Amino acid sequence: MKDASNAWSLPPPGPTRRWVASALLLLLTACASTPPPKEQMAVGRAAVERANAAAATDAPVTLAAARDKIARANMAYAEKDYTLARQLAEQAEADATLAEAQARTARSQRALTEVREGIRQLRDQMNRS
């Protein structure tokens, strides 16, 4: 019969012991809490503020989505749900950037329409002469 005192002893030195230590370290690392996403929150807020000026009239739907996501990110941050806060801040930044691009596209389209109308008017004047 084996001695019961040896049933819970550490594995002998060598690869098994290193494997157990690595597994414990990995487990402890996985359990560590997510750090607050301060930088991503600041970047998301700045992107939404920048888009407010540029896209308010030309991309209101996308801008509203960005505003909503940064507001939800702020709530998640306050509740210390840092993973959700980071995700929402990143999405808000992406939506704000998209809203700015949509606004630039709309302004470019209007400018193109004006140039084409100017060209049409010049051709009409040349044809009358």
ROSE-645538 format. One line per 10 residues: their letters; for each residue z, y, x of N, C-alpha, C. Coordinates in nm, 4 decimals. Atoms other than C-alpha are relative to their C-alpha. Example, Ala and Ser with C-alpha at 12.3 -4.5 7.8 and 13.67 -1.06 7.14 Angstrom:
<recs>
as> 0.0000:-0.1190:0.0890:0.7800:-0.4500:1.2300:0.0000:0.1200:0.0900; -0.0060:-0.1190:-0.0820:0.7140:-0.1060:1.3670:0.0730:0.1090:-0.0770
</recs>
This chain:
<recs>
mkdasnawsl> 0.0000:-0.1183:0.0836:0.0000:0.0000:0.0000:0.0000:0.1236:0.0874; 0.0107:-0.1229:-0.0779:-0.0910:0.3473:0.1282:0.1196:0.0891:-0.0246; -0.1089:-0.0966:0.0114:0.1614:0.6176:0.1878:-0.0465:0.1149:-0.0886; 0.0375:-0.1044:0.0961:0.1504:0.8687:-0.1012:0.0038:0.1385:0.0612; -0.0090:-0.1336:-0.0607:0.2375:1.1597:0.1277:-0.1313:0.0411:0.0640; 0.1286:-0.0316:-0.0613:-0.1106:1.1400:0.2858:-0.1094:0.0291:-0.1021; 0.1022:-0.0149:0.1037:-0.2955:1.1668:-0.0477:-0.0511:0.1433:-0.0107; 0.0406:-0.1400:0.0147:-0.3047:1.5493:-0.0439:-0.0102:0.0725:0.1329; 0.0100:-0.0655:-0.1314:-0.3457:1.6190:0.3254:-0.1380:0.0620:0.0176; 0.1275:-0.0660:-0.0296:-0.6210:1.8408:0.4661:-0.0965:-0.0986:0.0627
pppgptrrwv> 0.0969:0.0889:-0.0645:-0.9439:1.6760:0.5727:0.0101:0.0151:0.1518; -0.0067:-0.0091:-0.1466:-0.9698:1.6018:0.9444:-0.0908:0.1129:0.0491; 0.0853:-0.1066:-0.0542:-1.1121:1.8790:1.1658:-0.1435:-0.0501:0.0146; 0.1399:0.0376:-0.0136:-1.4872:1.8830:1.1750:-0.0826:0.0607:-0.1107; 0.0919:-0.0572:0.0989:-1.7798:1.9448:0.9382:0.0582:0.0064:-0.1408; -0.0556:0.0002:0.1355:-1.5869:1.8536:0.6224:0.0944:0.1166:-0.0199; -0.0946:-0.1109:0.0099:-1.3133:2.1061:0.6904:-0.0751:0.1341:-0.0043; 0.0803:-0.1230:0.0016:-1.5718:2.3778:0.7648:-0.0690:0.0171:-0.1346; 0.0655:-0.0062:0.1299:-1.7537:2.2908:0.4437:0.0985:0.0452:-0.1068; -0.1019:-0.0380:0.0977:-1.4314:2.3202:0.2412:0.0346:0.1475:0.0160
asalllllta> -0.0317:-0.1414:-0.0246:-1.3503:2.6553:0.4060:-0.1136:0.0896:-0.0478; 0.1156:-0.0786:0.0461:-1.7030:2.7815:0.3361:-0.0053:0.0056:-0.1520; 0.0019:0.0037:0.1466:-1.6826:2.6718:-0.0265:0.1078:0.0909:-0.0573; -0.1076:-0.0887:0.0472:-1.3496:2.8495:-0.0719:-0.0356:0.1467:0.0206; 0.0414:-0.1379:-0.0267:-1.4848:3.1654:0.0902:-0.1063:0.0453:-0.0994; 0.1038:-0.0319:0.0974:-1.7894:3.1563:-0.1355:0.0600:0.0223:-0.1380; -0.0663:-0.0137:0.1293:-1.5682:3.1096:-0.4405:0.0753:0.1319:-0.0088; -0.0734:-0.1271:-0.0008:-1.3487:3.4041:-0.3428:-0.0948:0.1190:-0.0046; 0.0991:-0.1077:0.0016:-1.6541:3.6219:-0.2799:-0.0596:0.0156:-0.1387; 0.0585:-0.0043:0.1345:-1.7995:3.5302:-0.6202:0.0965:0.0614:-0.0999
castpppkeq> -0.1003:-0.0523:0.0928:-1.4744:3.6270:-0.7884:0.0306:0.1479:0.0245; -0.0267:-0.1407:-0.0305:-1.4634:3.9690:-0.6238:-0.0643:0.0880:-0.1065; 0.0522:-0.0878:0.1052:-1.5130:4.2518:-0.8701:-0.1178:0.0825:0.0515; 0.1164:-0.0812:-0.0327:-1.8323:4.4548:-0.8776:0.0463:0.1426:0.0288; -0.0413:-0.1375:-0.0295:-1.7910:4.7938:-0.7107:-0.0633:0.0976:-0.0989; 0.0554:-0.0993:0.0924:-1.8444:5.1037:-0.9254:-0.1358:0.0503:0.0501; 0.1344:-0.0445:-0.0399:-2.2133:5.2078:-0.9241:-0.0122:0.1524:0.0004; -0.0036:-0.1469:-0.0009:-2.1383:5.5733:-0.8446:-0.1353:0.0609:0.0346; 0.1284:-0.0561:-0.0442:-2.4643:5.6370:-0.6615:-0.1079:-0.0181:-0.1060; 0.1035:0.0255:0.1010:-2.6852:5.4736:-0.9263:0.0235:0.0830:-0.1248
mavgraaver> -0.0310:-0.0851:0.1157:-2.5052:5.6635:-1.2022:-0.0477:0.1427:0.0269; 0.0420:-0.1359:-0.0348:-2.5686:5.9917:-1.0205:-0.1526:0.0119:-0.0001; 0.1472:-0.0012:-0.0034:-2.9356:5.9047:-0.9644:-0.0557:-0.0047:-0.1423; 0.0449:0.0089:0.1393:-2.9786:5.8072:-1.3300:0.0193:0.1301:-0.0751; -0.0265:-0.1284:0.0671:-2.8138:6.1271:-1.4549:-0.0979:0.1079:0.0469; 0.0910:-0.1009:-0.0551:-3.0249:6.3416:-1.2218:-0.1420:-0.0195:-0.0527; 0.1356:0.0277:0.0505:-3.3458:6.1702:-1.3345:-0.0136:0.0442:-0.1453; 0.0052:-0.0396:0.1411:-3.2620:6.2281:-1.7012:0.0015:0.1528:-0.0122; -0.0032:-0.1473:0.0035:-3.1746:6.5942:-1.6376:-0.1339:0.0591:0.0416; 0.1304:-0.0480:-0.0475:-3.4981:6.6451:-1.4436:-0.1067:-0.0202:-0.1077
anaaaatdap> 0.0995:0.0294:0.1036:-3.6989:6.4824:-1.7225:0.0209:0.0867:-0.1236; -0.0268:-0.0855:0.1159:-3.5280:6.6971:-1.9883:-0.0885:0.1232:0.0017; 0.0802:-0.1215:-0.0107:-3.7090:7.0033:-1.8617:-0.1492:-0.0303:-0.0078; 0.1428:0.0285:-0.0112:-4.0419:6.8355:-1.7983:-0.0590:-0.0708:-0.1213; 0.0585:0.0901:0.0995:-4.0806:6.5928:-2.0875:0.0510:0.0196:-0.1417; -0.0616:-0.0161:0.1327:-3.8920:6.7317:-2.3864:-0.1033:0.0073:-0.1116; 0.0989:-0.0141:0.1069:-4.2040:6.8226:-2.5831:-0.1129:-0.1027:0.0087; 0.1155:0.0880:-0.0166:-4.4628:6.5852:-2.4365:0.0317:-0.1490:-0.0029; -0.0363:0.1428:0.0017:-4.2687:6.2559:-2.4216:0.1395:-0.0165:-0.0606; -0.1348:0.0007:0.0577:-3.9779:6.2845:-2.6644:0.0586:-0.1392:-0.0237
vtlaaardki> -0.0516:0.1335:0.0298:-3.9494:5.9144:-2.7503:0.0539:-0.0657:0.1269; -0.0431:0.0600:-0.1262:-3.9292:5.7936:-2.3909:0.1204:0.0743:0.0561; -0.1132:-0.0788:-0.0460:-3.6961:6.0793:-2.3020:0.1260:-0.0333:-0.0797; -0.1147:0.0380:0.0828:-3.4692:5.9877:-2.5944:0.0561:-0.1356:0.0434; -0.0457:0.1308:-0.0490:-3.4545:5.6284:-2.4657:0.0779:0.0160:0.1296; -0.0705:-0.0247:-0.1262:-3.3537:5.7563:-2.1210:0.1365:0.0618:-0.0259; -0.1285:-0.0637:0.0333:-3.0831:5.9781:-2.2701:0.0978:-0.1012:-0.0588; -0.0843:0.1016:0.0622:-2.9514:5.6909:-2.4811:0.0549:-0.0966:0.1048; -0.0436:0.0966:-0.1003:-2.9374:5.4547:-2.1840:0.1011:0.0603:0.0969; -0.0976:-0.0591:-0.0917:-2.7560:5.7013:-1.9580:0.1328:0.0226:-0.0722
aranmayaek> -0.1243:-0.0145:0.0773:-2.5043:5.7675:-2.2364:0.0718:-0.1354:-0.0092; -0.0599:0.1334:0.0054:-2.4487:5.3922:-2.2747:0.0517:-0.0423:0.1372; -0.0463:0.0296:-0.1361:-2.4201:5.3617:-1.8954:0.1334:0.0698:0.0260; -0.1260:-0.0731:-0.0165:-2.1491:5.6287:-1.8990:0.1141:-0.0704:-0.0733; -0.1030:0.0717:0.0758:-1.9597:5.4360:-2.1682:0.0389:-0.1301:0.0719; -0.0286:0.1247:-0.0717:-1.9907:5.1085:-1.9745:0.0802:0.0288:0.1270; -0.0728:-0.0388:-0.1212:-1.8712:5.2841:-1.6590:0.1451:0.0311:-0.0343; -0.1359:-0.0344:0.0423:-1.5687:5.4230:-1.8428:0.0801:-0.1249:-0.0357; -0.0655:0.1257:0.0356:-1.4917:5.0714:-1.9661:0.0077:-0.0969:0.1185; -0.0005:0.0782:-0.1245:-1.5260:4.9442:-1.6059:-0.0904:-0.1235:-0.0053
dytlarqlae> 0.1027:0.1044:0.0017:-1.8222:4.7219:-1.6965:-0.1102:0.0476:0.0940; 0.0872:-0.0592:-0.1008:-1.9932:4.8153:-1.3724:-0.1370:-0.0661:0.0083; 0.1303:0.0672:-0.0030:-2.2684:4.5554:-1.3913:-0.0908:0.0588:-0.1078; 0.0786:-0.0583:0.1088:-2.3860:4.6852:-1.7298:-0.0306:0.1470:0.0284; 0.0211:-0.1412:-0.0315:-2.3398:5.0455:-1.6164:-0.1140:0.0165:0.1004; 0.1073:-0.0072:-0.1011:-2.5631:4.9852:-1.3130:-0.1359:-0.0299:-0.0631; 0.1269:0.0367:0.0639:-2.8322:4.8142:-1.5219:-0.0510:0.1128:-0.0894; 0.0419:-0.1069:0.0908:-2.8375:5.0895:-1.7824:-0.0392:0.1264:0.0757; 0.0347:-0.1178:-0.0799:-2.8401:5.3648:-1.5194:-0.1377:-0.0182:0.0639; 0.1318:0.0274:-0.0579:-3.1374:5.1991:-1.3489:-0.1093:0.0105:-0.1059
qaeadatlae> 0.0981:-0.0092:0.1086:-3.3175:5.1661:-1.6824:-0.0198:0.1445:-0.0437; 0.0109:-0.1416:0.0372:-3.2404:5.5295:-1.7680:-0.0851:0.0742:0.1013; 0.0810:-0.0633:-0.1042:-3.3872:5.6372:-1.4344:-0.1479:-0.0348:-0.0182; 0.1388:0.0432:0.0194:-3.7013:5.4324:-1.4995:-0.0612:0.0670:-0.1229; 0.0503:-0.0649:0.1215:-3.7376:5.5711:-1.8533:-0.0242:0.1485:0.0231; 0.0165:-0.1434:-0.0282:-3.6880:5.9275:-1.7292:-0.1237:0.0243:0.0857; 0.1190:-0.0122:-0.0844:-3.9519:5.8782:-1.4615:-0.1263:-0.0219:-0.0819; 0.1142:0.0243:0.0886:-4.1886:5.7340:-1.7218:-0.0245:0.1207:-0.0904; 0.0154:-0.1172:0.0868:-4.1221:6.0301:-1.9534:-0.0655:0.1148:0.0763; 0.0631:-0.1051:-0.0810:-4.2094:6.2703:-1.6718:-0.1483:-0.0286:0.0219
aqartarsqr> 0.1403:0.0370:-0.0210:-4.5312:6.0805:-1.6012:-0.0807:0.0184:-0.1279; 0.0690:-0.0190:0.1273:-4.6228:6.0800:-1.9699:-0.0223:0.1487:-0.0277; 0.0136:-0.1443:0.0210:-4.5608:6.4548:-1.9861:-0.1090:0.0573:0.0901; 0.1063:-0.0464:-0.0902:-4.7792:6.5152:-1.6794:-0.1365:-0.0415:-0.0518; 0.1266:0.0486:0.0550:-5.0534:6.3032:-1.8366:-0.0424:0.0840:-0.1199; 0.0323:-0.0811:0.1182:-5.0348:6.4992:-2.1627:-0.0461:0.1400:0.0421; 0.0413:-0.1335:-0.0473:-5.0540:6.8319:-1.9764:-0.1379:-0.0054:0.0656; 0.1315:0.0155:-0.0645:-5.3472:6.7063:-1.7704:-0.1102:-0.0178:-0.1035; 0.0983:0.0195:0.1067:-5.5283:6.5931:-2.0844:-0.0319:0.1325:-0.0693; 0.0241:-0.1314:0.0628:-5.4804:6.9366:-2.2427:-0.0816:0.0902:0.0913
altevregir> 0.0760:-0.0824:-0.0948:-5.6067:7.1075:-1.9282:-0.1452:-0.0461:0.0067; 0.1363:0.0538:-0.0021:-5.9093:6.8772:-1.9182:-0.0762:0.0413:-0.1255; 0.0637:-0.0399:0.1256:-5.9848:6.9525:-2.2831:-0.0394:0.1474:0.0054; 0.0297:-0.1431:-0.0117:-5.9667:7.3274:-2.2111:-0.1183:0.0242:0.0934; 0.1119:-0.0162:-0.0943:-6.2009:7.2970:-1.9126:-0.1297:-0.0440:-0.0650; 0.1218:0.0479:0.0672:-6.4497:7.0931:-2.1129:-0.0465:0.0986:-0.1063; 0.0365:-0.0996:0.1018:-6.4388:7.3497:-2.3945:-0.0601:0.1237:0.0660; 0.0560:-0.1140:-0.0732:-6.4997:7.6278:-2.1426:-0.1422:-0.0274:0.0469; 0.1345:0.0383:-0.0448:-6.7977:7.4417:-2.0009:-0.0970:-0.0006:-0.1177; 0.0851:0.0038:0.1190:-6.9364:7.3851:-2.3514:-0.0376:0.1413:-0.0437
qlrdqmnrs> 0.0270:-0.1376:0.0396:-6.9062:7.7557:-2.4329:-0.0979:0.0673:0.0971; 0.0934:-0.0572:-0.0988:-7.0811:7.8531:-2.1074:-0.1420:-0.0540:-0.0224; 0.1334:0.0574:0.0253:-7.3691:7.6129:-2.1847:-0.0626:0.0612:-0.1243; 0.0517:-0.0630:0.1208:-7.3997:7.7571:-2.5340:-0.0512:0.1401:0.0287; 0.0444:-0.1368:-0.0343:-7.4228:8.1089:-2.3913:-0.1286:-0.0031:0.0818; 0.1220:0.0092:-0.0836:-7.6827:8.0006:-2.1342:-0.1202:-0.0381:-0.0856; 0.1098:0.0439:0.0858:-7.8937:7.8323:-2.4043:-0.0463:0.1137:-0.0902; 0.0380:-0.1122:0.0855:-7.8912:8.1495:-2.6177:-0.0782:0.1070:0.0761; 0.0657:-0.1047:-0.0796:-8.0141:8.3639:-2.3347:-0.1426:-0.0291:0.0296
</recs>
